[in-house]
Structure formats: C-alpha cells, structure tokens
C-alpha cells in the first residue's frame, strides 16, 4: 500500500509509560500519528522520553497506559518484528563474531535478507569482512549494526541516536545511505538525534517530546511556513495577542525577538525572517511551558 492507503508508520493514543524503579512517568498522554514513507526527526532534551518511545515502538517495552502501533501492528508481535528494525544506542553485537559471522547471523534470523545492502553498508566504511566485532572502533560497530538493520529490509527503521560516535564525514555518508533507502523502498525512518543542523536537509516530519509529552508532530515544511522570527520594539508585544502563538521570546533592552507561529496577518512594525527548522525546534525545546497565545502571557503578567 502507498500514499493515503498505507498504514501509519507510528501511531499512539493516550500512551504512557513509567519505570517502576523511578516511579515517575517517562511518557504520559502521548497522542500522535507519523505517516508512512517519512523520515521523522524525534527531538527532545535529555530525559524527554525519546529512547523510551523507540523502545516501546520496537517491542522492547510494553505501554503502561494507552496504546502504540507500528504499521498498524502491535509492537513485538510477529507481524511487527518482521517489518520493523530497531537500532538502539548500545548496539548489541557479539564481540567474538567476525563481521561475516554477524551478517550470516542476520541472514539466518530473517526470512527476507538483503545481502548486497548489508555487505555494501559494511564495505563502504572500509571494514574488513574478516575483522572481529570486538576489535572494531565504535563508529565501525555502528556501521555493522546498521548493516544488520538495513539487511532486514524493514518497512520501518527506528534509530536511537545511532550516529553519536561517528565523525561528521561518516555521519553524512550514513545519512545519505538512509535517504537513498527511504526513497527507493518507501521505507519509513524515525531518527532520534541531538544534531539538529543535520536534520534540516534529511527529515520531512518532526516529532518533538518535552517532559514526556508530545509537543509537535507535524510536516517539516508546514512548520517552516507557519513560523516567523520577529524583531521589533518591546512595546509591540501586545500586538501579537489573539491570533498568534508566541513560542519563545527574548528581550534585550527595548528590542524583542520572538519565534511566533503565525495564524493570520501580522500587524505592527516588525523585521520578519523565516526560521530554519533548527531554530523552530530549539524554540520549542527552550521554552519552559507549552507554547500558547500571547494573550495568556499578558494575563499572567497582570495577575
């Protein structure tokens, strides 16, 4: 299935999870849908719940409340395991295996195995197929783990900070390979990353978590088009009230700069710029409270 007929890559309704040891909720009341065929940036500060969400989607954890579905299947069920691949931060591999042994294991464990893609992912990193995994550098082990994930030919690939131990050139090569896979196969990718500038050219959907809740789940281009960065006199702050949403703002003397979600014509004397996706994401992550209309800020200030 393609287009509107394809199942959502990832969907959650009332999703919650808490670790018994800590007692607090890692995720709570999460509602979102990620369409299929997208490269999704999963963004949030440390502790926001990104890894927990990916582990739930990969079937490694079970939801404490609500539900989560991957390709309309229950995570961890046989149907989901055959169609979903998860690459976690620790990248579990057998250190005594050679790279060839590791790829052979992947072939034995998966009914549909793409040997050329798996071998190409390894060889393009200059990794000898006869090398033992335990003797590889962290970046090389990342390539081997990614080769296992891509060799599975997943419809949905979940990546939890997969390239933190790669140098910028290697990260660029891996991202290019992922984009090619997504374009040629229609594969959906959900990528958790703190390297926001790299997401600008690669991701077309954004899922933002803050304090265990979903702040945004939207098309990246729509986000760029609906947000503006305004610079002007602080006396104009009230003009933003009503139809617009102030995401984040800073004042320096009598000048104010604000990231605003525009919901109608702008009034006042503003210098207007279109933000990068990185600027928008940072704005939502920096603010301490959920983004809200400027009128709400004014009411609280007067209280």
Secondary structure, DSSP 8 states (H G I E B T S, - for coil): --GGGS--SEEEEEEEEE-TTT-SEEEEEEEEEE-TT-EEEEE--TTSSHHHHHHHHTTSS--SEEEEEETTEETTSHHHHTTEEEE-TT----TTSBHHHHHHHHHHH-SS--HHHHHHHHHTTT--TTSBGGGS-HHHHHHHHHHHHHHTT-SEEEEESTTTTS-HHHHHHHHHHHHHHHHHH--EEEEE-S-HHHHTTT-SEEEEEETTEEEEEEEHHHHHHHEEEEEEEGGGGGGGTTT-EEEEEEEETTEEEEEEE--S---SS-EEE---HHHHHHHHHH-SS--EEHHHHHHHHH-
